Amino acid sequence: MKINLQIILAVVILLMPRSILSAELTILTENLPPLNFIKDDVLMGPAVDIVKEIQRRVGSFEKIRVYPWARAYKIALEEANIVIFGMARTEARNDKFYWIGPIAEKRDILAAKKNSGLKINSLEDAKKVDHIGTLRNDVKEIFLQRHGFTNLVSTHNDQNNVKKLLLGRIDLWATKIPGLKTICQLAGADCREIVEVYDMRKSAIYIAISKKTSEITVQSWANAFNDMAKDGTILTIKAHWNKIMDDDPFPESK
């Protein structure tokens, strides 16, 4: 008689105490609106709410840690029992993590200062400007590097790019929609002074779990997320944040 390992695993998960399923996890994110951001020294955002509800359901009590993206990503690549969110799922990253989601969609764009006169009709046009502001080790920076860009100016905080763009220290900013409005607001800048000039690509945002993490833990998180999708919790969280944020973090849900 053949034994279905997935069924056995599911039974084991159901029988185990919930606190064991997510024991000793390190949960990481970055300060990158609108899905997860720090306001008045408090971490908040729809992705944060989704992850905290998963934690509640699986019995995980670890505090979410906020690191610069480059550091968080390196930890997730190298260590066991790491949860990191929200991460764009790309072809280059696909086999490096377990994926739960998607939790959102986004468009990666190039933005310029209003009335700059810049016309960007292709990536080749963007290579001709002096400086493009990027977030260090972010998927947009990696995308541009792989397309041969040598005019990138990297920073650990995307709010710096807003200020540099408006001061004329960079010509373009590699950013995303949704996200541009909230990053501008947190930087104390008027988002109406910044305009999209080129649409690079679309991608989906996920919760990722490091490959060295046990399958039982991964499955428990995946089951919790799937249950939240079925019982309407995900939609409720998305509707709440679309209502209270100008940035509309989930335009696809409207």
Contacts in CASP RR format, 6 or more apart in sequence:
PFRMAT RR
TARGET T0000
AUTHOR 0000-0000-0000
METHOD contacts of the structure
MODEL  1
MKINLQIILAVVILLMPRSILSAELTILTENLPPLNFIKDDVLMGPAVDI
VKEIQRRVGSFEKIRVYPWARAYKIALEEANIVIFGMARTEARNDKFYWI
GPIAEKRDILAAKKNSGLKINSLEDAKKVDHIGTLRNDVKEIFLQRHGFT
NLVSTHNDQNNVKKLLLGRIDLWATKIPGLKTICQLAGADCREIVEVYDM
RKSAIYIAISKKTSEITVQSWANAFNDMAKDGTILTIKAHWNKIMDDDPF
PESK
9 215 0 8 1.000
9 216 0 8 1.000
9 219 0 8 1.000
10 219 0 8 1.000
12 216 0 8 1.000
13 21 0 8 1.000
13 216 0 8 1.000
13 219 0 8 1.000
13 220 0 8 1.000
13 223 0 8 1.000
16 216 0 8 1.000
18 57 0 8 1.000
18 58 0 8 1.000
18 59 0 8 1.000
18 220 0 8 1.000
19 59 0 8 1.000
19 60 0 8 1.000
19 61 0 8 1.000
21 58 0 8 1.000
21 59 0 8 1.000
21 60 0 8 1.000
21 216 0 8 1.000
21 217 0 8 1.000
21 220 0 8 1.000
22 55 0 8 1.000
22 58 0 8 1.000
22 59 0 8 1.000
22 60 0 8 1.000
22 62 0 8 1.000
22 217 0 8 1.000
22 220 0 8 1.000
22 221 0 8 1.000
23 217 0 8 1.000
24 62 0 8 1.000
24 81 0 8 1.000
25 60 0 8 1.000
25 62 0 8 1.000
25 81 0 8 1.000
25 82 0 8 1.000
25 83 0 8 1.000
25 213 0 8 1.000
25 217 0 8 1.000
26 62 0 8 1.000
26 65 0 8 1.000
26 75 0 8 1.000
26 79 0 8 1.000
26 81 0 8 1.000
26 82 0 8 1.000
26 83 0 8 1.000
27 51 0 8 1.000
27 55 0 8 1.000
27 60 0 8 1.000
27 62 0 8 1.000
27 63 0 8 1.000
27 64 0 8 1.000
27 65 0 8 1.000
27 82 0 8 1.000
27 83 0 8 1.000
27 84 0 8 1.000
27 85 0 8 1.000
28 64 0 8 1.000
28 65 0 8 1.000
28 66 0 8 1.000
28 67 0 8 1.000
28 72 0 8 1.000
28 75 0 8 1.000
28 76 0 8 1.000
28 82 0 8 1.000
28 83 0 8 1.000
28 84 0 8 1.000
28 85 0 8 1.000
29 36 0 8 1.000
29 43 0 8 1.000
29 47 0 8 1.000
29 48 0 8 1.000
29 51 0 8 1.000
29 64 0 8 1.000
29 65 0 8 1.000
29 66 0 8 1.000
29 67 0 8 1.000
29 72 0 8 1.000
29 84 0 8 1.000
29 85 0 8 1.000
29 86 0 8 1.000
30 36 0 8 1.000
30 66 0 8 1.000
30 67 0 8 1.000
30 68 0 8 1.000
30 69 0 8 1.000
30 72 0 8 1.000
31 37 0 8 1.000
31 38 0 8 1.000
31 66 0 8 1.000
31 157 0 8 1.000
32 69 0 8 1.000
32 135 0 8 1.000
32 158 0 8 1.000
32 183 0 8 1.000
33 179 0 8 1.000
33 182 0 8 1.000
33 183 0 8 1.000
33 186 0 8 1.000
33 247 0 8 1.000
34 45 0 8 1.000
34 46 0 8 1.000
34 178 0 8 1.000
34 179 0 8 1.000
34 181 0 8 1.000
34 182 0 8 1.000
34 241 0 8 1.000
34 245 0 8 1.000
34 247 0 8 1.000
34 249 0 8 1.000
35 45 0 8 1.000
35 46 0 8 1.000
35 47 0 8 1.000
35 48 0 8 1.000
35 85 0 8 1.000
35 86 0 8 1.000
35 103 0 8 1.000
35 104 0 8 1.000
35 205 0 8 1.000
35 249 0 8 1.000
36 43 0 8 1.000
36 44 0 8 1.000
36 45 0 8 1.000
36 47 0 8 1.000
36 48 0 8 1.000
36 85 0 8 1.000
36 86 0 8 1.000
37 43 0 8 1.000
37 44 0 8 1.000
37 45 0 8 1.000
37 182 0 8 1.000
37 186 0 8 1.000
38 44 0 8 1.000
38 66 0 8 1.000
39 186 0 8 1.000
43 64 0 8 1.000
43 66 0 8 1.000
45 241 0 8 1.000
45 249 0 8 1.000
46 103 0 8 1.000
46 104 0 8 1.000
46 237 0 8 1.000
46 238 0 8 1.000
46 240 0 8 1.000
46 241 0 8 1.000
46 249 0 8 1.000
46 250 0 8 1.000
47 85 0 8 1.000
47 86 0 8 1.000
47 103 0 8 1.000
47 104 0 8 1.000
47 205 0 8 1.000
47 207 0 8 1.000
48 64 0 8 1.000
49 237 0 8 1.000
49 240 0 8 1.000
49 241 0 8 1.000
50 103 0 8 1.000
50 207 0 8 1.000
50 225 0 8 1.000
50 228 0 8 1.000
50 234 0 8 1.000
50 237 0 8 1.000
51 64 0 8 1.000
51 83 0 8 1.000
51 85 0 8 1.000
51 207 0 8 1.000
52 64 0 8 1.000
53 224 0 8 1.000
53 228 0 8 1.000
53 233 0 8 1.000
53 237 0 8 1.000
54 60 0 8 1.000
54 207 0 8 1.000
54 221 0 8 1.000
54 224 0 8 1.000
54 225 0 8 1.000
54 228 0 8 1.000
55 61 0 8 1.000
55 62 0 8 1.000
57 224 0 8 1.000
57 227 0 8 1.000
57 228 0 8 1.000
58 220 0 8 1.000
58 221 0 8 1.000
58 224 0 8 1.000
67 75 0 8 1.000
68 136 0 8 1.000
68 156 0 8 1.000
68 157 0 8 1.000
69 135 0 8 1.000
69 136 0 8 1.000
69 137 0 8 1.000
69 138 0 8 1.000
69 156 0 8 1.000
70 136 0 8 1.000
70 137 0 8 1.000
70 156 0 8 1.000
72 84 0 8 1.000
73 84 0 8 1.000
73 87 0 8 1.000
73 137 0 8 1.000
74 137 0 8 1.000
75 82 0 8 1.000
75 84 0 8 1.000
76 82 0 8 1.000
76 84 0 8 1.000
76 97 0 8 1.000
76 208 0 8 1.000
76 210 0 8 1.000
77 96 0 8 1.000
77 210 0 8 1.000
79 210 0 8 1.000
79 212 0 8 1.000
80 210 0 8 1.000
80 212 0 8 1.000
80 213 0 8 1.000
81 210 0 8 1.000
81 212 0 8 1.000
81 213 0 8 1.000
81 214 0 8 1.000
81 217 0 8 1.000
82 209 0 8 1.000
82 210 0 8 1.000
82 212 0 8 1.000
82 213 0 8 1.000
83 207 0 8 1.000
83 208 0 8 1.000
83 209 0 8 1.000
83 210 0 8 1.000
83 221 0 8 1.000
84 97 0 8 1.000
84 207 0 8 1.000
84 208 0 8 1.000
84 209 0 8 1.000
84 210 0 8 1.000
85 103 0 8 1.000
85 205 0 8 1.000
85 206 0 8 1.000
85 207 0 8 1.000
85 208 0 8 1.000
86 103 0 8 1.000
86 104 0 8 1.000
86 205 0 8 1.000
86 206 0 8 1.000
86 207 0 8 1.000
86 208 0 8 1.000
87 93 0 8 1.000
87 97 0 8 1.000
87 139 0 8 1.000
87 205 0 8 1.000
87 206 0 8 1.000
87 207 0 8 1.000
87 208 0 8 1.000
88 106 0 8 1.000
88 139 0 8 1.000
88 203 0 8 1.000
88 204 0 8 1.000
88 205 0 8 1.000
88 206 0 8 1.000
89 99 0 8 1.000
89 102 0 8 1.000
89 203 0 8 1.000
89 204 0 8 1.000
89 205 0 8 1.000
89 206 0 8 1.000
89 208 0 8 1.000
90 139 0 8 1.000
90 143 0 8 1.000
90 203 0 8 1.000
92 142 0 8 1.000
93 139 0 8 1.000
93 208 0 8 1.000
96 211 0 8 1.000
97 208 0 8 1.000
97 209 0 8 1.000
97 210 0 8 1.000
97 211 0 8 1.000
98 208 0 8 1.000
98 209 0 8 1.000
98 210 0 8 1.000
98 211 0 8 1.000
98 213 0 8 1.000
98 218 0 8 1.000
98 222 0 8 1.000
99 206 0 8 1.000
99 207 0 8 1.000
99 208 0 8 1.000
99 209 0 8 1.000
100 206 0 8 1.000
100 207 0 8 1.000
100 208 0 8 1.000
100 209 0 8 1.000
100 218 0 8 1.000
100 221 0 8 1.000
100 222 0 8 1.000
100 225 0 8 1.000
101 204 0 8 1.000
101 206 0 8 1.000
101 207 0 8 1.000
101 225 0 8 1.000
102 204 0 8 1.000
102 205 0 8 1.000
102 206 0 8 1.000
103 205 0 8 1.000
103 206 0 8 1.000
103 207 0 8 1.000
103 234 0 8 1.000
104 204 0 8 1.000
104 205 0 8 1.000
104 249 0 8 1.000
104 250 0 8 1.000
104 252 0 8 1.000
105 202 0 8 1.000
105 203 0 8 1.000
105 204 0 8 1.000
105 205 0 8 1.000
105 250 0 8 1.000
105 251 0 8 1.000
105 252 0 8 1.000
106 176 0 8 1.000
106 177 0 8 1.000
106 178 0 8 1.000
106 179 0 8 1.000
106 202 0 8 1.000
106 203 0 8 1.000
106 204 0 8 1.000
106 205 0 8 1.000
107 176 0 8 1.000
107 177 0 8 1.000
107 199 0 8 1.000
107 200 0 8 1.000
107 201 0 8 1.000
107 202 0 8 1.000
108 139 0 8 1.000
108 140 0 8 1.000
108 143 0 8 1.000
108 174 0 8 1.000
108 175 0 8 1.000
108 176 0 8 1.000
108 199 0 8 1.000
108 200 0 8 1.000
108 201 0 8 1.000
108 202 0 8 1.000
108 203 0 8 1.000
109 174 0 8 1.000
109 175 0 8 1.000
109 176 0 8 1.000
109 177 0 8 1.000
109 180 0 8 1.000
109 196 0 8 1.000
109 197 0 8 1.000
109 198 0 8 1.000
109 199 0 8 1.000
109 200 0 8 1.000
110 120 0 8 1.000
110 126 0 8 1.000
110 132 0 8 1.000
110 172 0 8 1.000
110 173 0 8 1.000
110 174 0 8 1.000
110 175 0 8 1.000
110 196 0 8 1.000
110 197 0 8 1.000
110 198 0 8 1.000
110 200 0 8 1.000
111 165 0 8 1.000
111 172 0 8 1.000
111 173 0 8 1.000
111 175 0 8 1.000
111 180 0 8 1.000
111 194 0 8 1.000
111 195 0 8 1.000
111 196 0 8 1.000
111 197 0 8 1.000
112 118 0 8 1.000
112 120 0 8 1.000
112 165 0 8 1.000
112 171 0 8 1.000
112 172 0 8 1.000
112 173 0 8 1.000
112 194 0 8 1.000
112 195 0 8 1.000
112 197 0 8 1.000
113 165 0 8 1.000
113 166 0 8 1.000
113 168 0 8 1.000
113 193 0 8 1.000
113 194 0 8 1.000
113 195 0 8 1.000
114 192 0 8 1.000
114 193 0 8 1.000
114 194 0 8 1.000
114 195 0 8 1.000
116 171 0 8 1.000
118 129 0 8 1.000
118 171 0 8 1.000
118 172 0 8 1.000
118 197 0 8 1.000
119 125 0 8 1.000
119 197 0 8 1.000
120 126 0 8 1.000
120 172 0 8 1.000
120 197 0 8 1.000
120 198 0 8 1.000
121 198 0 8 1.000
122 198 0 8 1.000
123 144 0 8 1.000
123 147 0 8 1.000
123 149 0 8 1.000
123 198 0 8 1.000
123 200 0 8 1.000
125 198 0 8 1.000
126 132 0 8 1.000
126 144 0 8 1.000
126 149 0 8 1.000
126 172 0 8 1.000
126 198 0 8 1.000
127 148 0 8 1.000
127 149 0 8 1.000
127 150 0 8 1.000
127 151 0 8 1.000
129 151 0 8 1.000
129 171 0 8 1.000
129 172 0 8 1.000
130 151 0 8 1.000
130 171 0 8 1.000
131 151 0 8 1.000
131 152 0 8 1.000
131 153 0 8 1.000
131 169 0 8 1.000
131 170 0 8 1.000
131 171 0 8 1.000
131 172 0 8 1.000
132 144 0 8 1.000
132 149 0 8 1.000
132 151 0 8 1.000
132 152 0 8 1.000
132 153 0 8 1.000
132 170 0 8 1.000
132 171 0 8 1.000
132 172 0 8 1.000
132 173 0 8 1.000
132 174 0 8 1.000
133 152 0 8 1.000
133 153 0 8 1.000
133 154 0 8 1.000
133 155 0 8 1.000
133 161 0 8 1.000
133 164 0 8 1.000
133 165 0 8 1.000
133 170 0 8 1.000
133 172 0 8 1.000
133 173 0 8 1.000
133 174 0 8 1.000
134 140 0 8 1.000
134 141 0 8 1.000
134 144 0 8 1.000
134 152 0 8 1.000
134 153 0 8 1.000
134 154 0 8 1.000
134 155 0 8 1.000
134 161 0 8 1.000
134 174 0 8 1.000
135 141 0 8 1.000
135 154 0 8 1.000
135 155 0 8 1.000
135 156 0 8 1.000
135 157 0 8 1.000
135 158 0 8 1.000
135 161 0 8 1.000
135 174 0 8 1.000
136 154 0 8 1.000
136 155 0 8 1.000
136 156 0 8 1.000
138 158 0 8 1.000
138 174 0 8 1.000
139 203 0 8 1.000
140 174 0 8 1.000
140 175 0 8 1.000
140 176 0 8 1.000
140 200 0 8 1.000
141 152 0 8 1.000
141 154 0 8 1.000
141 174 0 8 1.000
143 200 0 8 1.000
143 201 0 8 1.000
144 152 0 8 1.000
144 174 0 8 1.000
145 152 0 8 1.000
152 174 0 8 1.000
153 164 0 8 1.000
153 170 0 8 1.000
155 161 0 8 1.000
155 164 0 8 1.000
158 175 0 8 1.000
158 183 0 8 1.000
159 183 0 8 1.000
159 186 0 8 1.000
159 187 0 8 1.000
160 187 0 8 1.000
161 170 0 8 1.000
161 173 0 8 1.000
161 174 0 8 1.000
161 175 0 8 1.000
162 173 0 8 1.000
162 183 0 8 1.000
162 184 0 8 1.000
162 187 0 8 1.000
162 188 0 8 1.000
162 189 0 8 1.000
162 194 0 8 1.000
163 187 0 8 1.000
163 189 0 8 1.000
164 170 0 8 1.000
164 173 0 8 1.000
165 172 0 8 1.000
165 173 0 8 1.000
165 194 0 8 1.000
166 189 0 8 1.000
166 193 0 8 1.000
166 194 0 8 1.000
172 197 0 8 1.000
173 194 0 8 1.000
174 200 0 8 1.000
175 183 0 8 1.000
177 196 0 8 1.000
178 247 0 8 1.000
178 248 0 8 1.000
178 249 0 8 1.000
178 250 0 8 1.000
178 251 0 8 1.000
179 247 0 8 1.000
179 249 0 8 1.000
180 191 0 8 1.000
180 194 0 8 1.000
180 196 0 8 1.000
180 247 0 8 1.000
181 191 0 8 1.000
181 246 0 8 1.000
181 247 0 8 1.000
182 245 0 8 1.000
182 246 0 8 1.000
182 247 0 8 1.000
184 190 0 8 1.000
184 191 0 8 1.000
184 194 0 8 1.000
185 191 0 8 1.000
185 246 0 8 1.000
207 221 0 8 1.000
207 225 0 8 1.000
209 217 0 8 1.000
209 218 0 8 1.000
209 221 0 8 1.000
225 234 0 8 1.000
227 233 0 8 1.000
228 234 0 8 1.000
235 253 0 8 1.000
238 249 0 8 1.000
238 250 0 8 1.000
238 253 0 8 1.000
239 253 0 8 1.000
241 249 0 8 1.000
241 250 0 8 1.000
242 248 0 8 1.000
242 249 0 8 1.000
242 250 0 8 1.000
242 251 0 8 1.000
242 253 0 8 1.000
242 254 0 8 1.000
248 254 0 8 1.000
END
